[in-house]
Amino acid sequence: MKTTLFLGLVTLTITQSMNLILNFCSKKSFYDREKNSPFECGFDPKNLARLPFSLQFFLVALIFVIFDVELVLLLPTISVIKICNLLSFSFTLNMFLIILILGLFHEQNQGSLNWVN
């Protein structure tokens, strides 16, 4: 048992040492500034990092996430329809949809859904 453990440990050590040596030997020796700079589609990384961010875009994205999570909570109710009482199921589903629609109307009245003010 100890011999097998020792042999496995030695094999692991040799393998990892060879891996480190080959890793250092295979690296390219030149430094390229363009390849080491971060790439973001549509942005020049050499200009200012602080670009103006549209607050309206942030609000629409936040509203989308909130309503998307509510719809994800709504989807599992379809599988429960067979085991629930139809009256309680329809009441719960209607209340959930009413709250969802009231939230949408509230956001419309606040002007959060208008992309151009």
C-alpha angles and dihedrals in degrees: 000000000000091000092053091047092048092047091049091049092050091048091049092049093049092047093050092046091052090047092054093046093049091047092055093044095050098052118112113248101214126085119223116191095201095053093049095049118096115258120220119171111247097007129099107222093204095062128072114312093212107079119171110266120211110240089198090059090051092051093049091048091050092049090048091053093048095049092041091056090049091053090048088054089050097053099069090058089076091068092049095056093090096054099039132080106263094227095051091042094052092045092051093044093048092049091050092050092046090053090047093050093044089053090051092050090048091053090048091051091048089054095238093128095054106100095193116041 
